[in-house]
């Protein structure tokens, strides 16, 4: 998923962005035994890598927090 899409608001399910939705889905899959802890960690690492790359390339300049304030 493109980094710009990851920071856009997602339709309500877990609130927040698409990145939050992906993280929540991975957690649910892990908790119910569909994926292993190592698979869960790979998903988290991939998201973190995409955020770091997006910030480094200037494709995103800040990330919204839950309170809708922005941090740089």
Steps between C-alpha positions, in 0.01 A plus 500: 500500500632845416617710795255781418213250527631371835465843662156579356198455725341158462131418531423435867592158626780573741517876446796685362685432178545206267825422682301464824254272323779277365660484846167416666423232241842341555439501875161333460644235267782431748269483802276247326793286385485570125852645488809445715678757716781519244248577223344766724843656555572498125181698438600756764853525361368551146271781616784666691729468197237663277454788744875558527536494120200731452633749752852480355377557145275788603189315379348559844618775730312422820271242650168571673459381856175371648419850622522631140805705585806469286852405595805540280 
